[in-house]
Amino acid sequence: MTNAVLLTSAYLAPVQYYTKIYAADCVVEERHDHYVKQTYRNRCVIAGPDGPLPLTVPVESRPSPHTPTCDVRISDHGNWRHLHWQALTSAYEGSPYFEYYADDFRPFYERRFDFLVDFNDGLRRTVCALLGLETPVIPTEAYLDASAGTGRLTEMTSRLIENSGRLTEFTGRLTGGTATASGFAVTDLRESIRPKQPYGTDPAFSAVPYYQVFAQRQGFLPNLSIVDLLFNMGPEARLVLRDGCAASAMPVS
C-alpha cells in the first residue's frame, strides 16, 4: 500500500507539516484550493527573543473570494523581504547552524517572486534538500474535491500521481514492491495543519523537544517553522522529524 498525503502550499511550514513529508511515500500539493487568509499558505512562526514571532508574506488584493492559491501574487508592500530576513537573522544568528545554512535561504529574500506558490515551492525544495527528504511532491492540476467522498478523492489523487509519470520515484520507499495507481491510501490534511488548529489533535504527530536558542528564557516552543528546527539542530533535524511521527502508520481518511 502506498501512502499519499494531500497538503496545501505553505511558507516555511511548521515541523508537523514536514513530518508528513517525511512519513509519506508521495505528497500531493493542493494549489487550486480557494486562497484562505491567516493560514500557513503565507505565514510561518519562528522563535523570537520575546516568544513566538509570526512572519506574514503580503499578497496582492484578491480579485474574488474564490481565487485559487496558484493565482495569488506576492505584494511588495512594506519591504517585507528585508524585514523577514532581518527577523530570521536576529532570531537565529546565535543558533548552531544558522551560519551554515544562511546562504541557502538568503537568495529567497533578495529576488522577487511573482506568485506565492512559486516562492513557497522554492523554499520547500531547499528545506527538503537540506534534510535529505526525497519524497516526490506533485502539484495539483485542478482542485481535488473531498466532498465527492473518500473513494472518489482517492481515485482522483491516484490518477494525478499516475499521470504525472512519477510513480517510479517512490517505489524504493515501499516495502511491498512496485506501486500501482490502485494501491493508494490517501490522507487529506489540507485543512488540518493550520495556525489555529491545535497540533495536539493530530494523533500521528508528536512535538519532540529539541534544542532552541531561547529555551532557557521562555521554555521549549513546539511546532514552529521548520527553519527553527533546521537552524538549531542541523543534520539531526531529520531525526526529530522521524521521532515526531507516530509509531503507527499515518491515519487513512
DRENTILO-982178 format. One line per 8 residues: number of its first residue (from 1); their letters; for each residue x negated, y, z negated of C-alpha. Coordinates in Angstrom, 2 decimals. Layout:
# DRENTILO-982178
NUM> A> X/Y/Z ~ ...
//
This chain:
# DRENTILO-982178
1> MTNAVLLT> 0.00/0.00/0.00 ~ -1.27/3.46/0.96 ~ -0.68/6.33/-1.48 ~ 0.08/9.59/0.30 ~ 0.78/12.78/-1.66 ~ 2.56/15.94/-0.48 ~ 1.08/19.20/-1.77 ~ 1.53/22.87/-0.96
9> SAYLAPVQ> -1.23/25.18/0.23 ~ -2.94/26.66/-2.82 ~ -5.53/29.30/-3.67 ~ -8.35/27.70/-5.70 ~ -5.77/25.32/-7.14 ~ -5.82/24.03/-10.73 ~ -7.58/20.88/-11.88 ~ -4.26/18.98/-11.85
17> YYTKIYAA> -3.95/19.60/-8.08 ~ -7.43/18.22/-7.41 ~ -6.79/15.08/-9.46 ~ -4.06/14.34/-6.92 ~ -6.52/14.70/-4.05 ~ -8.99/12.50/-5.95 ~ -6.42/9.74/-6.56 ~ -4.64/9.74/-3.19
25> DCVVEERH> -5.54/7.83/-0.06 ~ -4.23/10.71/2.04 ~ -2.89/14.22/1.40 ~ -0.26/15.96/3.50 ~ -0.35/19.72/3.03 ~ 3.02/21.40/3.49 ~ 2.61/24.61/5.50 ~ 6.14/25.06/6.78
33> DHYVKQTY> 7.96/25.45/3.49 ~ 9.55/28.80/2.64 ~ 6.94/31.00/1.01 ~ 7.60/31.43/-2.71 ~ 6.13/34.19/-4.87 ~ 4.37/33.62/-8.18 ~ 3.06/30.16/-7.27 ~ -0.38/28.70/-6.69
41> RNRCVIAG> 0.01/29.44/-2.99 ~ -1.62/32.82/-3.59 ~ -2.58/32.70/-7.27 ~ -5.18/31.00/-9.42 ~ -6.06/31.28/-13.11 ~ -9.63/31.46/-14.40 ~ -11.12/31.80/-17.89 ~ -11.88/35.45/-18.56
49> PDGPLPLT> -13.71/36.74/-21.66 ~ -10.35/37.52/-23.27 ~ -8.42/34.44/-22.19 ~ -6.68/33.16/-19.05 ~ -7.01/35.62/-16.18 ~ -4.72/35.32/-13.12 ~ -6.06/36.33/-9.72 ~ -3.48/37.01/-7.02
57> VPVESRPS> -4.10/37.34/-3.29 ~ -1.83/40.14/-2.00 ~ 0.27/39.29/1.03 ~ 1.98/41.49/3.56 ~ 5.68/42.17/3.20 ~ 7.62/39.19/4.42 ~ 9.97/39.79/7.37 ~ 12.57/37.49/5.81
65> PHTPTCDV> 13.04/35.33/2.71 ~ 12.72/32.27/4.92 ~ 9.26/32.98/6.29 ~ 7.21/29.75/6.35 ~ 3.99/29.76/4.37 ~ 1.95/29.26/7.55 ~ 3.10/32.68/8.82 ~ 2.23/34.64/5.67
73> RISDHGNW> -0.52/37.18/6.28 ~ -3.02/38.41/3.73 ~ -2.89/42.12/2.88 ~ -5.98/44.26/2.49 ~ -4.27/46.24/-0.26 ~ -6.29/47.20/-3.33 ~ -9.74/45.97/-2.31 ~ -8.75/42.61/-3.79
81> RHLHWQAL> -11.66/40.63/-2.30 ~ -14.18/42.73/-4.19 ~ -12.10/42.58/-7.38 ~ -11.69/38.80/-7.21 ~ -15.38/38.18/-6.63 ~ -16.25/40.63/-9.40 ~ -13.88/38.77/-11.74 ~ -15.37/35.39/-10.83
89> TSAYEGSP> -18.88/36.70/-11.34 ~ -18.04/38.31/-14.67 ~ -16.31/35.17/-15.92 ~ -18.85/32.59/-14.74 ~ -22.26/34.17/-14.28 ~ -23.21/32.66/-17.63 ~ -21.95/29.19/-16.73 ~ -24.44/26.41/-15.92
97> YFEYYADD> -23.60/26.11/-12.21 ~ -22.31/29.48/-11.01 ~ -25.65/30.50/-9.51 ~ -25.93/27.09/-7.86 ~ -22.53/27.37/-6.10 ~ -22.10/31.14/-5.71 ~ -23.36/31.21/-2.12 ~ -20.72/28.66/-1.13
105> FRPFYERR> -17.87/30.89/-2.31 ~ -19.14/34.44/-1.77 ~ -18.56/34.42/2.04 ~ -14.81/33.97/1.50 ~ -14.76/37.35/-0.24 ~ -16.90/39.09/2.37 ~ -14.89/38.33/5.52 ~ -11.30/38.94/6.49
113> FDFLVDFN> -8.80/36.11/6.89 ~ -5.53/36.93/8.62 ~ -3.43/34.07/7.27 ~ -3.18/32.82/3.70 ~ -3.19/29.14/4.69 ~ -6.50/29.56/6.56 ~ -8.11/31.24/3.55 ~ -6.82/28.54/1.21
121> DGLRRTVC> -7.83/25.77/3.59 ~ -11.40/27.05/3.86 ~ -11.75/27.21/0.09 ~ -10.22/23.76/-0.37 ~ -12.60/22.26/2.19 ~ -15.54/23.87/0.39 ~ -14.42/22.59/-3.01 ~ -13.85/19.07/-1.69
129> ALLGLETP> -17.27/19.04/-0.04 ~ -18.97/20.13/-3.27 ~ -17.06/17.49/-5.23 ~ -17.65/14.77/-2.68 ~ -13.92/14.29/-2.11 ~ -13.37/12.75/1.32 ~ -9.60/12.30/1.12 ~ -8.10/13.27/4.50
137> VIPTEAYL> -5.84/16.34/4.31 ~ -3.32/16.60/7.14 ~ -1.26/19.80/7.64 ~ 2.42/19.52/8.48 ~ 3.69/20.37/11.94 ~ 7.22/21.04/10.67 ~ 8.91/21.11/7.28 ~ 9.28/17.70/5.62
145> DASAGTGR> 12.79/17.86/4.21 ~ 13.14/15.93/0.95 ~ 16.91/16.40/0.91 ~ 17.19/13.70/3.57 ~ 16.29/11.12/0.93 ~ 13.18/9.25/-0.15 ~ 13.30/6.77/2.70 ~ 13.58/9.43/5.35
153> LTEMTSRL> 10.84/11.54/3.72 ~ 8.52/8.55/3.67 ~ 9.31/7.84/7.32 ~ 8.58/11.44/8.38 ~ 5.37/11.54/6.35 ~ 4.05/8.24/7.65 ~ 4.86/9.24/11.23 ~ 2.96/12.53/10.78
161> IENSGRLT> -0.09/10.69/9.44 ~ 0.07/8.05/12.15 ~ 0.45/10.62/14.93 ~ -2.50/12.60/13.59 ~ -4.75/9.75/14.65 ~ -6.47/9.80/11.26 ~ -5.27/6.56/9.71 ~ -8.72/5.03/10.06
169> EFTGRLTG> -10.29/7.84/7.99 ~ -8.96/6.50/4.73 ~ -8.72/2.74/5.27 ~ -12.02/2.45/3.44 ~ -10.36/3.79/0.29 ~ -7.82/0.96/0.27 ~ -8.06/-2.40/-1.43 ~ -5.60/-4.16/0.85
177> GTATASGF> -7.23/-3.87/4.25 ~ -6.07/-1.84/7.24 ~ -3.38/0.78/6.69 ~ -0.23/0.86/8.79 ~ 2.39/3.57/9.01 ~ 4.96/1.25/7.44 ~ 2.92/0.71/4.28 ~ 3.18/4.12/2.61
185> AVTDLRES> 4.17/5.17/-0.88 ~ 4.82/8.92/-0.81 ~ 4.66/11.19/-3.86 ~ 6.23/14.60/-3.30 ~ 4.50/17.14/-5.57 ~ 5.29/20.27/-3.58 ~ 7.45/21.72/-6.35 ~ 5.77/20.01/-9.30
193> IRPKQPYG> 2.46/21.87/-9.63 ~ 3.39/25.46/-10.42 ~ 2.18/28.11/-12.89 ~ 5.44/27.93/-14.87 ~ 5.71/24.13/-14.75 ~ 4.06/22.60/-17.86 ~ 1.33/20.24/-16.74 ~ 2.18/18.06/-19.73
201> TDPAFSAV> 5.32/16.87/-17.93 ~ 3.12/15.11/-15.35 ~ 2.61/11.51/-16.56 ~ -0.19/10.99/-14.03 ~ -2.39/13.84/-15.31 ~ -4.38/14.33/-18.48 ~ -6.12/17.64/-19.23 ~ -9.50/16.20/-20.18
209> PYYQVFAQ> -11.58/18.72/-22.20 ~ -14.90/19.81/-20.76 ~ -17.49/22.49/-21.49 ~ -16.29/26.09/-20.98 ~ -18.36/29.23/-21.48 ~ -15.87/30.95/-23.79 ~ -14.64/27.86/-25.63 ~ -16.14/28.88/-28.98
217> RQGFLPNL> -14.24/32.15/-28.80 ~ -10.86/31.01/-27.52 ~ -10.82/27.22/-27.54 ~ -10.52/24.94/-24.55 ~ -8.23/26.32/-21.82 ~ -6.67/23.42/-19.88 ~ -5.76/23.14/-16.22 ~ -7.46/26.27/-14.97
225> SIVDLLFN> -8.62/26.78/-11.39 ~ -10.91/24.11/-10.03 ~ -13.74/26.68/-9.94 ~ -13.71/26.77/-13.74 ~ -14.45/23.05/-13.79 ~ -16.96/23.27/-10.96 ~ -18.94/26.23/-12.32 ~ -19.07/24.74/-15.81
233> MGPEARLV> -19.68/21.08/-15.04 ~ -21.27/20.92/-11.59 ~ -21.60/17.36/-10.24 ~ -19.96/15.97/-13.38 ~ -16.72/17.73/-12.39 ~ -15.85/14.66/-10.34 ~ -15.94/12.53/-13.49 ~ -13.50/14.90/-15.18
241> LRDGCAAS> -11.13/14.52/-12.22 ~ -11.44/10.76/-12.46 ~ -10.66/10.77/-16.17 ~ -7.81/13.23/-15.62 ~ -5.94/10.70/-13.51 ~ -3.64/8.42/-15.48 ~ -4.82/4.84/-15.83 ~ -1.72/3.69/-13.97
249> AMPVS> -1.10/4.38/-10.31 ~ 0.46/7.64/-9.20 ~ 4.26/7.64/-9.57 ~ 6.16/6.82/-6.42 ~ 9.04/9.12/-5.55
//
